[in-house]
Amino acid sequence: METVKIRTPQSLLRMLPRLVGHTEAPSLVALPFSRGRSGMPMALDLPDRRSAAPIAHAVRRGARGADAVVLVACLAQPLGAGRLPLADELGHVARRLERAGMRVLEVLALAPDAWGDYSAPAGARGPLAELELLDDPAPGVPEPPPIPAVPEGRGSAAALEVAAWLGELQGGDVAAARDDPIAALELAVSLADRLDDGPGVLGVDPAKAAALAIALVASPAQRDLAIELAIDGRAAAERTLDAIEGDAATEAAANRFLGVGPAPDAERLRDRLRRWTAIAEATPLELRAPLLVIVGFLHFFLGRGRSAGRCAELAMAIDPALTMAPLLRDIVDAKGAPDWVLGTGIEVGARPATEE
């Protein structure tokens, strides 16, 4: 754990990528502090006149134990020369937080062309290049590894290959995969980064493996299995599979989906998220809802509630009958992030999984 002293708004913005990772604009980043130590960053939607109260509530809920917060509005449009955008809306959020006992240390803007400080009467601002000229406040501290965005259909060659295999799968192929679902799911995941490459030297086609996984996770039990493989590994998934086959699904497994229990391996989760995102993006839109649920839960486990909620909403739009999607949405709305994310306090410079 490394302690970094940040004395100016510019220094904080210089450090932001290493504290939060890549954050898509438009969004509002809230960085909580407790007795000078930074907590888990959150990324929320930018406020409008009606959303100040729920956004302030989300910050307080996600920053348990924090006594202060920095707000950074990540904007998609250039700042230009006029008044800083969303000044009134961000002011409403800040005042609600202050009334609730949480000090707002800074309210800043970060745009493609410049940064801004809402505390200055005219909205002080400076070019982004100015931040790069500052001394690095934490030399040697790398940015967190990138985390995939919400899956989007891209019409790639991999998507065409997967669609072709989905049309050609025989009943025997799917039945064999169901006989050993863990092996079938693990094969698809292991080959997900080769979906654009075609069959390998041993004749194993990543697109066919992905198509079989897509067919499997249409089943709620196999979808749960895929999520458990990602969060707790093969041994836990085998125990869950035995329980499913014996009609005795365990309370411990259910609690994991609620974000309860010990922290999972963050590196494995990020790797699984990247691979399942690749499979989801290669899945035809009409079949993508179960994949979005898997990806959404992995975002939630990493503390990325905003992305998890969007996955749930997309899944509900594609398949309104898919009950796991509204459940994911409800979990995100109720908790925001898993216990292992909400219960973590870090010093500036440490690298946790990022809460959105």
PEDALIN-V220758 format. One record per backbone hydrogen bond with DSSP energy under -0.5 kcal/mol. NH is the residue of the N-H (numbers start at 1). CO is the residue of the C=O. If there is no record, write none. Layout:
NH/CO  NH/CO
//
This chain:
6/4  7/5  12/8  13/9  14/10  15/11  16/12  18/15  19/15  19/16  20/16  21/16  21/17  26/74  27/74  28/44  29/27  29/72  30/28  30/42  31/29  31/70  32/30  33/68  34/37  37/34  39/32  42/30  44/28  51/48  52/48  55/51  56/52  57/53  58/54  59/55  60/56  61/57  62/58  63/59  66/63  67/33  68/33  69/103  70/31  71/106  72/29  73/108  74/27  74/72  75/73  75/110  87/84  90/86  91/87  92/88  93/89  94/90  95/91  96/92  97/93  98/94  99/95  100/96  101/98  102/97  103/67  103/101  105/69  105/103  106/69  108/71  109/116  110/73  111/114  115/126  116/109  117/124  118/107  120/117  123/120  124/117  126/115  128/113  130/127  131/127  131/128  132/128  133/129  134/131  139/136  141/138  142/140  144/17  154/281  160/156  161/157  162/158  163/159  164/160  165/161  166/162  167/163  168/164  168/165  169/165  174/170  175/171  176/172  177/173  178/174  179/175  180/176  180/177  181/178  184/180  185/181  186/182  187/183  188/184  189/185  190/186  191/187  192/189  194/191  195/192  197/194  198/194  200/204  203/200  205/203  206/204  209/205  210/206  211/207  212/208  213/209  214/210  215/211  216/212  217/213  218/215  219/216  223/219  224/220  225/221  226/222  227/223  228/224  229/225  230/226  231/227  232/228  233/228  233/229  236/232  237/233  238/234  239/235  240/236  241/237  242/238  243/239  244/240  245/241  246/242  247/244  248/243  254/250  255/251  256/252  257/253  258/254  258/255  259/256  260/255  266/264  269/265  270/266  271/267  272/268  273/269  274/270  275/271  276/272  277/273  278/274  279/275  280/276  281/277  282/278  283/280  287/284  288/285  292/288  293/289  294/290  295/291  296/292  297/293  298/294  299/295  300/296  301/297  302/298  303/300  304/299  305/303  308/304  309/305  310/306  311/307  312/308  313/309  314/310  315/311  316/312  317/313  318/314  319/315  322/319  323/321  325/322  326/322  327/323  328/324  329/325  330/326  331/327  332/328  333/329  334/330  335/331  336/331  336/332  337/335  338/300  339/259  341/338  342/338  343/339  344/341  346/38  350/347  355/41  356/303
//
